[in-house]
Amino acid sequence: MDEDVTRNNSGAAETFNPDLIHAIFKLVWKRRAEKGSGGNEDIDVEPAPETSRRNRSTTANAGALKVSCELLRIFVTEAIRRSAFNAEAEDAVVIEPTHLERVLPQLLLDF
């Protein structure tokens, strides 16, 4: 019984720290703001007309951070799983960067 409880608790701890993800988001937002309008505006979603680049918020709500952490966790887990499958097919004991490089194109298309 104690082993199941430990397994459940460790599963909950195996995610990315929301504070870390928030710090990464803030860094990206800061760099984009410093670039100004030099970025590719065709990709960005246009803000409401009353919102300028200067007064946009650089915060994220807790729900968005939790979802981002979970998506990142699933992405990394799937990348490792696919890389391990390739490594096993080649009778390798260790996952090499080449195994990851081979699965990334399809993985990015899947996500």
C-alpha positions as CSV (number, residue, x, y, z in Angstrom):
1,M,0.0,0.0,0.0
2,D,2.8,2.4,0.9
3,E,4.5,1.7,-2.4
4,D,1.4,2.7,-4.3
5,V,1.2,6.0,-2.4
6,T,4.9,6.7,-3.0
7,R,4.5,5.9,-6.7
8,N,1.4,8.3,-7.0
9,N,3.3,11.1,-5.2
10,S,6.4,10.7,-7.3
11,G,4.2,10.8,-10.5
12,A,2.8,14.2,-9.4
13,A,6.3,15.5,-8.8
14,E,7.5,14.5,-12.2
15,T,6.5,17.7,-13.9
16,F,8.1,21.0,-14.8
17,N,8.1,23.7,-12.2
18,P,5.5,26.4,-13.1
19,D,7.8,29.1,-11.8
20,L,10.5,27.9,-14.2
21,I,8.1,27.9,-17.2
22,H,6.9,31.3,-16.2
23,A,10.5,32.6,-16.0
24,I,11.1,31.2,-19.5
25,F,7.9,32.8,-20.9
26,K,8.9,36.2,-19.3
27,L,12.4,35.9,-20.9
28,V,10.9,35.3,-24.3
29,W,8.4,38.1,-23.9
30,K,11.1,40.5,-22.8
31,R,13.3,39.6,-25.8
32,R,10.4,40.0,-28.2
33,A,9.6,43.4,-26.7
34,E,13.2,44.5,-27.1
35,K,13.2,43.4,-30.7
36,G,10.3,45.7,-31.3
37,S,8.5,45.2,-34.6
38,G,11.4,43.4,-36.2
39,G,9.8,40.0,-35.6
40,N,7.6,38.1,-38.0
41,E,4.3,39.7,-37.5
42,D,2.5,37.3,-39.8
43,I,2.8,34.5,-37.2
44,D,1.8,36.6,-34.1
45,V,-1.9,36.9,-33.2
46,E,-2.9,40.5,-33.5
47,P,-3.9,42.1,-30.2
48,A,-7.0,44.2,-29.7
49,P,-6.7,47.7,-31.3
50,E,-6.5,49.4,-27.9
51,T,-3.6,47.2,-26.8
52,S,-0.1,48.3,-27.9
53,R,3.1,46.3,-27.6
54,R,4.3,48.6,-24.8
55,N,1.4,48.0,-22.5
56,R,0.8,44.3,-23.0
57,S,1.0,42.2,-19.8
58,T,4.0,40.0,-19.3
59,T,2.2,37.7,-16.8
60,A,0.5,34.4,-17.2
61,N,-2.3,33.0,-15.1
62,A,-1.8,29.8,-13.1
63,G,-4.0,27.7,-15.2
64,A,-2.1,28.5,-18.4
65,L,1.2,27.7,-16.6
66,K,-0.1,24.4,-15.4
67,V,-1.3,23.4,-18.9
68,S,2.0,24.6,-20.4
69,C,3.9,22.4,-17.9
70,E,1.8,19.4,-18.6
71,L,2.2,19.8,-22.4
72,L,5.9,20.2,-22.0
73,R,6.0,17.1,-19.8
74,I,4.0,15.0,-22.3
75,F,6.2,16.3,-25.2
76,V,9.5,15.3,-23.4
77,T,8.1,12.0,-22.3
78,E,7.0,11.1,-25.8
79,A,10.4,12.2,-27.3
80,I,12.2,9.9,-24.8
81,R,9.8,7.0,-25.5
82,R,10.2,7.3,-29.3
83,S,14.0,7.7,-29.0
84,A,14.2,4.7,-26.7
85,F,12.2,2.6,-29.3
86,N,14.7,3.6,-32.0
87,A,17.7,2.8,-29.7
88,E,16.2,-0.6,-28.9
89,A,15.7,-1.3,-32.6
90,E,19.4,-0.7,-33.1
91,D,20.3,-2.8,-30.1
92,A,21.8,0.2,-28.3
93,V,21.8,0.4,-24.6
94,V,21.9,4.2,-24.3
95,I,19.8,6.8,-26.2
96,E,22.1,8.8,-28.3
97,P,21.4,12.3,-29.7
98,T,21.0,10.8,-33.1
99,H,18.1,8.7,-31.9
100,L,16.4,11.9,-30.8
101,E,17.3,13.7,-34.0
102,R,15.5,11.0,-36.0
103,V,12.2,11.2,-34.1
104,L,12.0,15.0,-33.7
105,P,10.5,15.8,-37.2
106,Q,7.6,13.5,-36.8
107,L,7.2,14.4,-33.1
108,L,6.9,18.1,-34.0
109,L,4.3,17.3,-36.7
110,D,2.3,15.2,-34.2
111,F,2.3,18.0,-31.6
